[in-house]
Amino acid sequence: MHVGSLFVGCVLYADDIALLSCSCHGLQKLIDICYDYGLQWDIKFNPRKSQAATFGGIFPPIAVTIGDVALERVNRVKYLGCFL
């Protein structure tokens, strides 16, 4: 995702991460990068506390996963106390 000419694919605050992508395929690639990094450094991402949402269209039929666990699909996401 771009804000002006700046690519913004990951928003971080403390231990909260929001990954942003213009496609589900791109989102899956970002998740896989985080997941592989977590395996290397013994960091566990909890798929039960993670969600996937689309804005401005329908959610494609492909599953977005962390490891082999599909993420819950939601219509809005709460990040740092704010609903998107």
N, C-alpha and C positions, 0 to 999 in steps of 0.2 A: 504494500500500500504506500502511496506517495502523498506527502503533504507538501505541496509546492514541488520543488525538485528534490526534496529529502525523502529517502526511503525509510519508512517506519513500519517494521514488521514485528517488533517486540516492545511492549511497554512494561516496565518493571517498577515495583515499589515493595521494598523489603522482600518477603518471600512470595509475593503475588506476581504472576506473570500473565499478561494478555498477549496472545499471538494474533496478528492480523494478516489476512491475505485476501487477495481478490478472487481466489478460487479454492475449492476444497482440496484439489491436488496440491496447490502451494501450501495450504495450511497443514496438510499431512506431512509434507517435506519439513516444515518448521518443527512440527511435533517430533518427527523422527530424529532431527538434529538434537533437540533437547533430551529426548529419551536416550540416545546413544551417549551423550555427554553424561547423563545421570548414571548410566551403567559404568562408565569409566571412572567416575568420581564418587560412586556409592551414594547417589542422590535419587530418591524415589519420588516419582510423580504419581499422585493418587487419581486414577481415572474416575473414582466415585465423587471426587470434589471438583471435577473438570466438566465443562460443558462446551458444546459447539452451537453456534447460531449463525444465521445468514441475515443480512440486511438488504432490503430492496429486491427480494426475489424469493423463490421457493428453494427449499433445501434439496439439493440433488440426491438421488437414491444411493450414492456411495457412502459407506461408513467411514467416519474419521475415528482413528484409534490411537490409544497410547499402548504400546506393546501390542498385545492381541486383544485388548478390551475396548469395545466400541464406546465412544463418548455419548452421553445423553444429549439429545437435540432439544433445544429450547427456543422460545420466541424472543426472550430477552435475557440479558446476562447482567448479574450484579457484580460490579468490580469496584472495590474500595468503597462500598456503601452506596454506589450510584448505579441505577439501572440504565442499561444501554438498549 
